[in-house]
Structures are given as C-alpha cells and as structure tokens.
Amino acid sequence: MRKNLFMSLLAFSLAGCGMHTNDPSPPQLKSSVTIVNNSVCIKVQPEEDEQIATISIGEVGNDKNSSYKHNLGMPVSSDECVSDFGYKFEASKSYHFMVILESPSKNRQGIIPMVRMFNATFTLKSNNGKLEATTPY
C-alpha cells in the first residue's frame, strides 16, 4: 500500500501536476464593474508604477462587436474608471472587459511577470431608462 502511494505521488509530481511556485503567467484578477452617470465604469487596483498597457472590450458571443487598444502606456488610478474609448454598450447584452496593467520598472529589471490582467464579465440591463450591471459571480 505504501509503495503504491509513493509511486502515485512520484508519478504525479513528475508529470508536472504538482504546485508551480515560479509560474511566469500573469495573474488573472477580477475588476469591479459599476454604473456611473449611466455609463459602464471598470476599476482596477494598480500597484507601484503600473500603467494601462492594453484594453480589450467585447460583446459575449459577437466577435464583430469588440474593441482592442494596445501599447497605451496610460496612467491608472484605483479611484477612476478605466477609459472605454467610447465603446457603445447596450442593455440586454453581456460583455467582457479586460485591462492589462504593465510595470515599466519590472520590465526594465526583467522581472516576470511584469503584467497583471484584470477581467470583468457582466450583463447590462435597463431599469426605467437607467443602466444596471450584473455579474455572474
């Protein structure tokens, strides 16, 4: 029995299914979504010198209704809404909004990951002419 357990643990760790301590993938974090002045407001939590590198917005299930901006180098604050660059949101539709924050100092130092990704998936609805956002989580 002990031999079988040991062999199972050995096979599991050799297969790469164990814990990864130095995972270079960027962290995937949730951003908040609210409605401010009847407009979608996405907020992220930047750290240190992070700035907005990429913004991607898309209607769920409709690849033609999307916007992608990259190489932005825009300042970001946890107190302000991230720009949607005039993207036209509509009630009764679901959206995915992704913001990639990049740290120039981590980039210069070769620290990986140098980016963090914030995601929000939400559905808009109209309540007496005012937008409301709901999230699946």
DSSP file (Angstrom, degrees, kcal/mol; ACC not computed):
  #  RESIDUE AA STRUCTURE BP1 BP2  ACC     N-H-->O    O-->H-N    N-H-->O    O-->H-N    TCO  KAPPA ALPHA  PHI   PSI    X-CA   Y-CA   Z-CA
    1    1 A M     >        0   0    0      0, 0.0     4,-2.3     0, 0.0     5,-0.2   0.000 360.0 360.0 360.0 -46.7    0.0    0.0    0.0
    2    2 A R  H  >  +     0   0    0      1,-0.2     4,-2.6     2,-0.2     5,-0.2   0.882 360.0  52.9 -64.2 -37.3    2.8    2.4    1.0
    3    3 A K  H  > S+     0   0    0      2,-0.2     4,-2.6     1,-0.2    -1,-0.2   0.917 108.9  48.9 -64.8 -42.6    4.7    1.6   -2.2
    4    4 A N  H  > S+     0   0    0      2,-0.2     4,-2.3     1,-0.2    -2,-0.2   0.906 112.2  48.8 -62.2 -42.5    1.6    2.3   -4.4
    5    5 A L  H  X S+     0   0    0     -4,-2.3     4,-2.5     2,-0.2    -2,-0.2   0.927 112.4  48.1 -63.3 -45.4    1.0    5.6   -2.6
    6    6 A F  H  X S+     0   0    0     -4,-2.6     4,-2.5     1,-0.2    -2,-0.2   0.920 112.4  48.4 -61.5 -44.5    4.7    6.6   -3.1
    7    7 A M  H  X S+     0   0    0     -4,-2.6     4,-2.6     2,-0.2    -1,-0.2   0.880 111.1  51.0 -64.9 -38.4    4.6    5.6   -6.8
    8    8 A S  H  X S+     0   0    0     -4,-2.3     4,-2.4     2,-0.2    -1,-0.2   0.929 112.0  46.2 -64.3 -45.3    1.4    7.6   -7.3
    9    9 A L  H  X S+     0   0    0     -4,-2.5     4,-2.3     2,-0.2    -2,-0.2   0.893 112.9  50.4 -64.6 -39.6    2.9   10.7   -5.7
   10   10 A L  H  X S+     0   0    0     -4,-2.5     4,-2.4     2,-0.2    -2,-0.2   0.932 112.2  46.2 -63.6 -46.3    6.1   10.3   -7.7
   11   11 A A  H  X S+     0   0    0     -4,-2.6     4,-1.7     1,-0.2    -2,-0.2   0.901 112.0  52.4 -63.3 -40.9    4.2   10.0  -11.0
   12   12 A F  H  <>S+     0   0    0     -4,-2.4     5,-1.7    -5,-0.2     6,-0.3   0.922 112.7  43.4 -61.7 -45.6    2.0   12.9  -10.1
   13   13 A S  H ><5S+     0   0    0     -4,-2.3     3,-1.0     1,-0.2     5,-0.3   0.869 113.2  51.1 -71.9 -35.8    5.0   15.2   -9.3
   14   14 A L  H 3<5S+     0   0    0     -4,-2.4    -1,-0.2     1,-0.2    -2,-0.2   0.794 102.7  61.1 -70.0 -27.4    7.0   14.1  -12.4
   15   15 A A  T 3<5S-     0   0    0     -4,-1.7    -1,-0.2    -5,-0.2    -2,-0.2   0.540 115.3-115.3 -76.6  -5.8    4.0   14.7  -14.6
   16   16 A G  T < 5S+     0   0    0     -3,-1.0    -3,-0.2    -4,-0.2    -2,-0.1   0.694  81.6 123.4  81.7  18.0    4.1   18.4  -13.7
   17   17 A C      < +     0   0    0     -5,-1.7    -4,-0.2     2,-0.0     3,-0.1   0.434  50.2  90.4 -92.4   1.5    0.7   18.3  -11.9
   18   18 A G  S    S-     0   0    0     -6,-0.3     2,-0.2    -5,-0.3    -5,-0.0   0.021  93.5 -52.1 -82.3-165.1    2.0   19.5   -8.6
   19   19 A M        -     0   0    0      1,-0.1     2,-0.6     2,-0.0    -1,-0.2  -0.455  46.0-144.8 -72.3 140.3    2.3   23.0   -7.3
   20   20 A H        +     0   0    0     -2,-0.2     3,-0.5     1,-0.1    -1,-0.1  -0.933  18.5 178.8-106.9 113.1    4.1   25.6   -9.5
   21   21 A T  S    S+     0   0    0     -2,-0.6    -1,-0.1     1,-0.2     2,-0.0   0.799  78.8  39.5 -87.3 -28.5    6.0   28.0   -7.4
   22   22 A N  S    S+     0   0    0      2,-0.0    -1,-0.2     0, 0.0    -2,-0.0  -0.341  74.7 167.2-116.8  51.0    7.6   30.1  -10.1
   23   23 A D        -     0   0    0     -3,-0.5    -3,-0.0     1,-0.2     0, 0.0  -0.527  22.6-160.2 -68.3 118.9    4.7   30.3  -12.6
   24   24 A P        +     0   0    0      0, 0.0    -1,-0.2     0, 0.0    -2,-0.0   0.500  54.2 113.9 -81.5  -2.5    5.5   33.1  -15.1
   25   25 A S  S    S-     0   0    0      1,-0.1     3,-0.1    87,-0.1    -2,-0.0  -0.403  77.0-105.2 -69.9 144.7    1.9   33.6  -16.3
   26   26 A P        -     0   0    0      0, 0.0    90,-0.2     0, 0.0    -1,-0.1  -0.421  40.8-101.8 -67.4 142.5    0.4   36.9  -15.4
   27   27 A P        -     0   0    0      0, 0.0    90,-2.7     0, 0.0     2,-0.6  -0.386  27.9-139.0 -63.8 140.7   -2.1   36.9  -12.6
   28   28 A Q  E     +a  117   0A   0     88,-0.2     2,-0.3    -2,-0.1    90,-0.2  -0.916  31.1 176.5-102.8 115.4   -5.8   36.9  -13.6
   29   29 A L  E     -a  118   0A   0     88,-3.5    90,-2.8    -2,-0.6     2,-0.4  -0.811  29.8-112.3-121.0 158.5   -7.7   39.2  -11.3
   30   30 A K  E     -a  119   0A   0     -2,-0.3     2,-0.3    88,-0.2    90,-0.2  -0.735  25.9-155.6 -90.5 136.6  -11.3   40.5  -11.1
   31   31 A S        -     0   0    0     88,-2.4     2,-0.3    -2,-0.4    13,-0.2  -0.780  22.3-111.3-104.2 156.6  -12.1   44.1  -11.8
   32   32 A S  E     -G   43   0B   0     11,-1.6    11,-1.9    -2,-0.3     2,-0.4  -0.611  25.5-159.4 -87.4 148.0  -15.1   45.8  -10.4
   33   33 A V  E     +G   42   0B   0     -2,-0.3     2,-0.3     9,-0.2     9,-0.2  -0.995  21.8 152.8-128.1 128.7  -17.9   47.0  -12.7
   34   34 A T  E     -G   41   0B   0      7,-2.4     7,-2.9    -2,-0.4     2,-0.5  -0.850  42.6-109.4-138.7 175.4  -20.4   49.6  -11.7
   35   35 A I  E     -G   40   0B   0     -2,-0.3     2,-0.4     5,-0.2     5,-0.2  -0.967  31.9-179.5-113.0 125.9  -22.6   52.2  -13.4
   36   36 A V  E >  S-G   39   0B   0      3,-2.8     3,-1.2    -2,-0.5    -2,-0.0  -0.992  74.1 -12.0-127.0 123.1  -21.6   55.9  -13.0
   37   37 A N  T 3  S-     0   0    0     -2,-0.4    -1,-0.1     1,-0.3     3,-0.1   0.883 128.7 -57.5  52.7  41.4  -23.7   58.6  -14.7
   38   38 A N  T 3  S+     0   0    0      1,-0.2     2,-0.3    93,-0.2    -1,-0.3   0.732 118.3 110.0  62.4  26.0  -25.5   55.8  -16.7
   39   39 A S  E <  S-G   36   0B   0     -3,-1.2    -3,-2.8    92,-0.1    -1,-0.2  -0.945  77.8 -99.1-127.7 151.0  -22.1   54.6  -18.2
   40   40 A V  E     -G   35   0B   0     -2,-0.3     2,-0.5    -5,-0.2    -5,-0.2  -0.480  37.2-164.7 -68.4 134.1  -20.1   51.5  -17.5
   41   41 A C  E     -G   34   0B   0     -7,-2.9    -7,-2.4    -2,-0.2     2,-0.5  -0.968   6.2-172.7-127.5 115.4  -17.3   52.0  -15.0
   42   42 A I  E     -G   33   0B   0     -2,-0.5    40,-3.0    40,-0.5     2,-0.4  -0.912   7.1-169.9-106.1 130.2  -14.5   49.5  -14.7
   43   43 A K  E     -G   32   0B   0    -11,-1.9   -11,-1.6    -2,-0.5     2,-0.3  -0.952   3.5-172.9-122.5 144.1  -12.0   49.9  -11.9
   44   44 A V        -     0   0    0     -2,-0.4    36,-0.1    36,-0.4   -13,-0.1  -0.769  26.8-121.1-124.7 171.0   -8.7   48.1  -11.3
   45   45 A Q        -     0   0    0     -2,-0.3    33,-0.0    34,-0.1    -2,-0.0  -0.784  31.5-163.2-117.7  85.9   -6.2   48.1   -8.4
   46   46 A P        -     0   0    0      0, 0.0     2,-0.4     0, 0.0    32,-0.1  -0.296   4.0-148.6 -69.0 154.3   -2.8   49.2   -9.8
   47   47 A E    >   -     0   0    0      4,-0.0     3,-2.4    -2,-0.0    -2,-0.0  -0.949  52.9 -38.1-121.3 143.8    0.4   48.6   -7.8
   48   48 A E  T 3  S-     0   0    0     -2,-0.4    55,-0.0     1,-0.3     0, 0.0  -0.135 126.3 -10.6  47.2-120.0    3.6   50.7   -7.8
   49   49 A D  T 3  S+     0   0    0      2,-0.0    -1,-0.3    26,-0.0    53,-0.1   0.171  92.1 144.4 -98.1  18.3    4.3   52.1  -11.3
   50   50 A E    <   -     0   0    0     -3,-2.4    26,-0.4    53,-0.2     2,-0.3  -0.223  23.1-179.7 -60.5 145.3    1.8   50.0  -13.2
   51   51 A Q  E     -B  102   0A   0     51,-2.2    51,-2.9    24,-0.1     2,-0.4  -0.941  38.5 -84.4-140.1 162.2    0.0   51.7  -16.1
   52   52 A I  E     +BC 101  74A   0     22,-2.9    22,-2.0    -2,-0.3    21,-0.8  -0.554  45.0 166.4 -73.4 122.2   -2.6   50.5  -18.6
   53   53 A A  E     +     0   0A   0     47,-3.2    19,-2.1    -2,-0.4    18,-0.4   0.786  64.8  13.5 -99.2 -40.4   -0.9   48.7  -21.5
   54   54 A T  E     -B  100   0A   0     46,-1.4    46,-2.7    16,-0.2     2,-0.4  -0.996  53.1-168.7-143.7 142.8   -4.0   47.1  -23.1
   55   55 A I  E     -BD  99  69A   0     14,-2.7    14,-3.0    -2,-0.3     2,-0.4  -0.998   9.8-178.7-130.6 129.2   -7.8   47.3  -23.1
   56   56 A S  E     +BD  98  68A   0     42,-2.6    42,-3.2    -2,-0.4     2,-0.4  -0.995   2.1 177.4-129.5 127.0  -10.0   44.8  -24.7
   57   57 A I  E     +BD  97  67A   0     10,-2.8    10,-3.0    -2,-0.4     2,-0.3  -0.990   9.0 163.3-129.1 135.6  -13.8   45.1  -24.7
   58   58 A G  E     -BD  96  66A   0     38,-2.2    38,-2.6    -2,-0.4     2,-0.4  -0.995  39.4-116.0-154.2 147.8  -16.2   42.7  -26.4
   59   59 A E  E >   -BD  95  62A   0      6,-2.1     3,-1.9     3,-0.6    36,-0.3  -0.685  46.7-109.3 -77.9 130.4  -19.8   41.6  -26.5
   60   60 A V  T 3  S+     0   0    0     34,-2.5    34,-0.3    -2,-0.4    -1,-0.1  -0.439 101.4   9.4 -63.8 126.4  -20.0   38.0  -25.4
   61   61 A G  T 3  S+     0   0    0     -2,-0.2     2,-0.3     1,-0.0    -1,-0.3   0.478 113.1  86.0  83.8   3.5  -20.9   35.8  -28.5
   62   62 A N  E X   +D   59   0A   0     -3,-1.9     3,-1.7     3,-0.1    -3,-0.6  -0.737  48.2 179.2-138.3  87.8  -20.4   38.6  -31.0
   63   63 A D  E 3  S+     0   0A   0     -2,-0.3     3,-0.2     1,-0.3    -1,-0.1   0.723  79.9  64.9 -62.0 -22.4  -16.7   38.9  -32.1
   64   64 A K  E 3  S+     0   0A   0      1,-0.2     2,-1.0    -6,-0.0    -1,-0.3   0.716  91.7  65.7 -74.9 -19.6  -17.6   41.7  -34.5
   65   65 A N  E <  S+     0   0A   0     -3,-1.7    -6,-2.1    -6,-0.2     2,-0.3  -0.607  82.7 111.1-102.9  72.2  -18.6   44.0  -31.7
   66   66 A S  E     -D   58   0A   0     -2,-1.0     2,-0.4    -8,-0.2    -8,-0.2  -0.946  48.2-154.7-142.3 161.2  -15.2   44.4  -30.0
   67   67 A S  E     -D   57   0A   0    -10,-3.0   -10,-2.8    -2,-0.3     2,-0.4  -0.999   8.8-173.8-138.5 137.6  -12.5   46.9  -29.4
   68   68 A Y  E     +D   56   0A   0     -2,-0.4     2,-0.4   -12,-0.2   -12,-0.2  -0.973   4.4 176.6-137.8 119.6   -8.8   46.3  -28.7
   69   69 A K  E     +D   55   0A   0    -14,-3.0   -14,-2.7    -2,-0.4     2,-0.3  -0.987  11.4 171.2-123.2 130.9   -6.3   49.0  -27.8
   70   70 A H        +     0   0    0     -2,-0.4   -16,-0.2   -16,-0.2    -2,-0.0  -0.842  52.3  39.3-135.5 172.6   -2.7   48.2  -27.0
   71   71 A N  S    S+     0   0    0    -18,-0.4    -1,-0.2    -2,-0.3   -17,-0.2   0.884  72.4 143.9  54.4  42.9    0.7   49.9  -26.4
   72   72 A L        -     0   0    0    -19,-2.1   -19,-0.2    -3,-0.2   -18,-0.1   0.928  35.3-167.6 -81.0 -47.1   -1.2   52.5  -24.4
   73   73 A G        +     0   0    0    -21,-0.8   -20,-0.2     1,-0.2    28,-0.0   0.867  30.5 164.2  58.9  36.1    1.1   53.4  -21.5
   74   74 A M  B     -C   52   0A   0    -22,-2.0   -22,-2.9     1,-0.1    -1,-0.2  -0.642  40.6-113.9 -89.5 140.7   -1.8   55.2  -19.8
   75   75 A P        -     0   0    0      0, 0.0     2,-0.3     0, 0.0   -24,-0.1  -0.341  35.1-161.6 -64.9 155.7   -1.7   56.2  -16.2
   76   76 A V        -     0   0    0    -26,-0.4     2,-0.4     6,-0.1     5,-0.1  -0.995  11.8-168.0-143.4 145.7   -4.3   54.5  -14.0
   77   77 A S    >   -     0   0    0     -2,-0.3     3,-1.1     3,-0.2   -33,-0.4  -0.984  27.8-133.8-133.3 144.5   -5.8   55.1  -10.6
   78   78 A S  T 3  S+     0   0    0     -2,-0.4    -1,-0.1     1,-0.2   -33,-0.0   0.662 107.4  57.2 -69.7 -14.0   -7.9   52.8   -8.4
   79   79 A D  T 3  S+     0   0    0      2,-0.1     2,-0.3   -36,-0.1    -1,-0.2   0.547  99.6  68.2 -92.2  -8.8  -10.3   55.7   -7.8
   80   80 A E  S <  S-     0   0    0     -3,-1.1   -36,-0.4   -36,-0.1    -3,-0.2  -0.819  84.0-107.8-117.9 152.6  -11.1   56.4  -11.5
   81   81 A C        -     0   0    0     -2,-0.3     2,-0.3   -38,-0.1   -38,-0.2  -0.500  38.2-114.3 -71.9 141.5  -13.0   54.5  -14.2
   82   82 A V        -     0   0    0    -40,-3.0   -40,-0.5    -2,-0.2    -1,-0.1  -0.576  40.2-101.0 -73.6 138.7  -10.8   52.9  -16.9
   83   83 A S        -     0   0    0     -2,-0.3    -1,-0.1     1,-0.1   -42,-0.0  -0.332  27.1-166.7 -61.6 138.5  -11.4   54.5  -20.3
   84   84 A D    >   -     0   0    0    -44,-0.1     3,-1.7     3,-0.1    -1,-0.1   0.302  36.0-127.5-105.6   6.9  -13.7   52.6  -22.7
   85   85 A F  T 3   -     0   0    0      1,-0.3    -2,-0.1     2,-0.1     0, 0.0   0.812  68.6 -56.3  52.4  35.6  -12.7   54.8  -25.6
   86   86 A G  T 3  S+     0   0    0      1,-0.2    -1,-0.3     0, 0.0    -3,-0.0   0.668  82.3 174.2  75.9  16.9  -16.3   55.4  -26.5
   87   87 A Y    <   -     0   0    0     -3,-1.7     2,-1.0     1,-0.1    -1,-0.2  -0.321  33.6-123.1 -57.1 137.4  -17.3   51.8  -26.8
   88   88 A K        -     0   0    0      2,-0.0     2,-0.2    -4,-0.0    -1,-0.1  -0.746  30.0-170.4 -91.6  99.6  -21.1   51.5  -27.3
   89   89 A F        -     0   0    0     -2,-1.0     2,-0.4   -49,-0.0     6,-0.0  -0.628   4.8-159.8 -84.3 147.9  -22.6   49.3  -24.6
   90   90 A E    >   -     0   0    0     -2,-0.2     3,-0.8    34,-0.0    34,-0.3  -0.975  20.7-108.2-131.1 145.1  -26.2   48.3  -24.9
   91   91 A A  T 3  S+     0   0    0     -2,-0.4    34,-0.3     1,-0.2     3,-0.1  -0.288 101.2  33.4 -63.6 155.6  -28.7   47.0  -22.4
   92   92 A S  T 3  S+     0   0    0     32,-2.5     2,-0.3     1,-0.2    -1,-0.2   0.654 100.3 102.3  70.0  19.9  -29.7   43.3  -22.6
   93   93 A K    <   -     0   0    0     -3,-0.8    31,-2.6    31,-0.4     2,-0.3  -0.930  64.7-131.0-129.6 156.3  -26.2   42.2  -23.7
   94   94 A S  E     - E   0 123A   0     -2,-0.3   -34,-2.5   -34,-0.3     2,-0.3  -0.824  25.3-170.8-107.6 147.1  -23.3   40.7  -22.0
   95   95 A Y  E     -BE  59 122A   0     27,-3.2    27,-2.2    -2,-0.3     2,-0.4  -0.920  20.4-147.1-136.3 157.3  -19.7   41.9  -22.2
   96   96 A H  E     -BE  58 121A   0    -38,-2.6   -38,-2.2    -2,-0.3     2,-0.5  -0.999  16.8-171.1-123.7 129.6  -16.1   41.1  -21.3
   97   97 A F  E     -BE  57 120A   0     23,-2.9    23,-1.9    -2,-0.4     2,-0.4  -0.984   4.3-174.4-124.8 120.0  -13.8   43.9  -20.3
   98   98 A M  E     -BE  56 119A   0    -42,-3.2   -42,-2.6    -2,-0.5     2,-0.4  -0.954   6.1-173.1-120.0 135.4  -10.1   43.2  -19.9
   99   99 A V  E     -BE  55 118A   0     19,-2.8    19,-3.2    -2,-0.4     2,-0.6  -0.994   8.4-158.4-125.6 126.4   -7.4   45.6  -18.7
  100  100 A I  E     -BE  54 117A   0    -46,-2.7   -47,-3.2    -2,-0.4   -46,-1.4  -0.926   7.7-160.3-106.5 121.8   -3.7   44.6  -18.7
  101  101 A L  E     -BE  52 116A   0     15,-2.9    15,-2.2    -2,-0.6     2,-0.4  -0.839   7.2-163.8 -99.7 136.9   -1.5   46.6  -16.4
  102  102 A E  E     -BE  51 115A   0    -51,-2.9   -51,-2.2    -2,-0.4    13,-0.2  -0.948  13.7-142.2-123.3 142.0    2.2   46.7  -17.0
  103  103 A S     >  -     0   0    0     11,-2.4     4,-2.2    -2,-0.4   -53,-0.2  -0.898   5.3-163.1-103.6 110.0    5.0   47.7  -14.7
  104  104 A P  H  > S+     0   0    0      0, 0.0     4,-2.5     0, 0.0     5,-0.2   0.871  92.0  53.2 -58.4 -36.7    7.8   49.6  -16.6
  105  105 A S  H  > S+     0   0    0      2,-0.2     4,-1.9     1,-0.2     6,-0.2   0.906 109.4  47.4 -68.8 -38.9   10.2   49.1  -13.7
  106  106 A K  H  >>S+     0   0    0      2,-0.2     5,-2.5     1,-0.2     4,-0.7   0.887 111.5  52.7 -65.5 -37.0    9.6   45.3  -13.7
  107  107 A N  H ><5S+     0   0    0     -4,-2.2     3,-0.9     1,-0.2    -2,-0.2   0.938 109.6  47.5 -61.8 -47.8   10.1   45.3  -17.5
  108  108 A R  H 3<5S+     0   0    0     -4,-2.5    -1,-0.2     1,-0.2    -2,-0.2   0.858 114.8  46.7 -61.5 -36.0   13.5   47.1  -17.2
  109  109 A Q  H 3<5S-     0   0    0     -4,-1.9    -1,-0.2    -5,-0.2    -2,-0.2   0.524 111.7-119.6 -86.0  -5.6   14.6   44.7  -14.5
  110  110 A G  T <<5 +     0   0    0     -3,-0.9     2,-0.4    -4,-0.7    -3,-0.2   0.737  54.4 162.0  74.8  22.4   13.5   41.6  -16.4
  111  111 A I      < -     0   0    0     -5,-2.5    -1,-0.2    -6,-0.2    -2,-0.1  -0.632  34.3-120.8 -79.9 129.3   11.0   40.6  -13.7
  112  112 A I  S    S+     0   0    0     -2,-0.4   -87,-0.1     1,-0.2     2,-0.1  -0.971  92.6  33.7-120.4 132.9    8.4   38.1  -14.9
  113  113 A P        +     0   0    0      0, 0.0    -1,-0.2     0, 0.0   -88,-0.1   0.499  66.8 168.3 -81.2 146.4    5.5   38.5  -14.9
  114  114 A M        +     0   0    0     -2,-0.1   -11,-2.4    -8,-0.1     2,-0.3   0.405  62.2  60.6 -99.4  -0.7    5.7   42.2  -15.5
  115  115 A V  E     - E   0 102A   0    -13,-0.2     2,-0.4    -9,-0.1   -13,-0.2  -0.877  60.5-158.7-126.0 157.8    1.9   42.4  -16.2
  116  116 A R  E     - E   0 101A   0    -15,-2.2   -15,-2.9    -2,-0.3     2,-0.5  -0.992  16.0-142.2-132.0 142.4   -1.3   41.7  -14.3
  117  117 A M  E     -aE  28 100A   0    -90,-2.7   -88,-3.5    -2,-0.4     2,-0.4  -0.902  10.0-164.7-111.4 129.3   -4.6   41.1  -16.1
  118  118 A F  E     -aE  29  99A   0    -19,-3.2   -19,-2.8    -2,-0.5     2,-0.4  -0.943  12.1-172.8-112.3 132.7   -8.0   42.4  -14.7
  119  119 A N  E     -aE  30  98A   0    -90,-2.8   -88,-2.4    -2,-0.4     2,-0.4  -0.949  12.8-178.4-128.4 144.6  -11.2   41.0  -16.1
  120  120 A A  E     - E   0  97A   0    -23,-1.9   -23,-2.9    -2,-0.4     2,-0.5  -0.983   3.7-172.2-138.9 130.4  -14.9   41.7  -15.7
  121  121 A T  E     + E   0  96A   0     -2,-0.4     2,-0.3   -25,-0.2    16,-0.3  -0.990  25.3 153.7-119.4 130.0  -17.7   39.8  -17.3
  122  122 A F  E     - E   0  95A   0    -27,-2.2   -27,-3.2    -2,-0.5     2,-0.4  -0.973  37.8-131.7-154.1 161.4  -21.1   41.4  -16.9
  123  123 A T  E     -FE 134  94A   0     11,-2.8    11,-2.6    -2,-0.3     2,-0.4  -0.963  21.8-144.4-118.8 136.7  -24.6   41.8  -18.3
  124  124 A L  E     +F  133   0A   0    -31,-2.6   -32,-2.5    -2,-0.4   -31,-0.4  -0.796  19.7 176.0-100.1 142.6  -26.3   45.2  -18.8
  125  125 A K  E     -F  132   0A   0      7,-2.4     7,-2.4    -2,-0.4     2,-0.5  -0.975  27.3-122.5-139.4 157.9  -30.0   45.8  -18.3
  126  126 A S  E     -F  131   0A   0     -2,-0.3     2,-0.5     5,-0.2     5,-0.2  -0.869  20.5-173.6-102.4 129.4  -32.2   48.8  -18.4
  127  127 A N  E >  S-F  130   0A   0      3,-3.1     3,-1.2    -2,-0.5    -2,-0.0  -0.899  79.3 -30.4-123.8  99.4  -34.3   49.7  -15.3
  128  128 A N  T 3  S-     0   0    0     -2,-0.5     3,-0.1     1,-0.2    -1,-0.1   0.892 126.6 -46.8  56.9  41.8  -36.6   52.6  -16.1
  129  129 A G  T 3  S+     0   0    0      1,-0.2     2,-0.4   -91,-0.0    -1,-0.2   0.417 118.5 110.2  84.8  -2.3  -34.0   54.0  -18.5
  130  130 A K  E <   -F  127   0A   0     -3,-1.2    -3,-3.1     1,-0.0    -1,-0.2  -0.899  68.4-121.0-109.4 136.1  -31.1   53.6  -16.2
  131  131 A L  E     -F  126   0A   0     -2,-0.4     2,-0.4    -5,-0.2    -5,-0.2  -0.445  26.7-172.5 -72.9 144.3  -28.4   51.0  -16.9
  132  132 A E  E     -F  125   0A   0     -7,-2.4    -7,-2.4    -2,-0.1     2,-0.5  -0.991  10.7-147.9-133.0 143.0  -27.6   48.3  -14.3
  133  133 A A  E     -F  124   0A   0     -2,-0.4     2,-0.4    -9,-0.2    -9,-0.2  -0.939  12.6-173.8-113.5 132.5  -24.7   45.8  -14.4
  134  134 A T  E     -F  123   0A   0    -11,-2.6   -11,-2.8    -2,-0.5  -100,-0.0  -0.952   9.2-152.2-121.6 146.5  -24.9   42.3  -13.1
  135  135 A T        -     0   0    0     -2,-0.4   -13,-0.2   -13,-0.2    -2,-0.0  -0.877  20.6-130.1-117.1 150.2  -22.1   39.9  -12.8
  136  136 A P              0   0    0      0, 0.0   -14,-0.1     0, 0.0    -1,-0.1   0.541 360.0 360.0 -74.9  -5.2  -22.2   36.1  -12.9
  137  137 A Y              0   0    0    -16,-0.3    -3,-0.0     0, 0.0     0, 0.0   0.369 360.0 360.0-124.5 360.0  -20.1   35.8   -9.7
